[in-house]
């Protein structure tokens, strides 16, 4: 797929639904896995990883596959923002976005988390920001960390960038220059399992999404997103 004007643009309802609904199966699977009363009682890290494996990945790839099939195209043909950029220039775009996002997550997140008192009813067993690796058993912790690295560190960010920035963003042309910000905000809200981090997430990744939009290259998003998530996974090893 080439430029925005060559694809059918989504209306506002479609934009909202395509962004937010894929977050529902992730939330439900994580709830079933983590709930200690009527669920499996697994640690939240492992539960969210299972939500990614059985909710995020299959749902978003299914939407892409079904869309391509309905249009009689190959999957790669419905993905936009695939302009080629030399690796050296990609780094020049990716590195500042990653450093900025990392700074925001380190500085703003600790301030934002206690700000959302409206979410205090959410129990600790479902709050990833209160996950304590030292409280987990050896095998479960090892399994959680390995799966988190594979699914949350690599597969999830790659899939999300293809879906949100490669599939959805090019179809939001009706919003003009506001499209990247709306895409960012809805992408943040789609994280239904961490509503206490929306301000941080929006501030952190807005530059990245605008960079993808300006350069018409989802590789900027893929490199940045995978790098940030991988660093997050590594950080758990030192908690």
Protein Blocks (a to p, Z undefined) as FASTA:
>chain_A
ZZfklpccddfklmmmmmmmmmmmmmmmmmmmmmmklmnopafklmmmmmmmmmmmmmmm
mmmmmmmmmnopafklmpghiaccdfklmmmmmmmmmmmmmmmmmmmmmmmmmmmmmlmm
pcfklcmklccfklpcfklmmmmmmmmmmmmmmmmmmmmmmmmmmmmmmmmmmnmmmlmm
mmmmmmmmmmmmlmmlmmmmmmmmmmmmmmmmmnopaklmmmmmmmmmmmmmmmmmmZZ
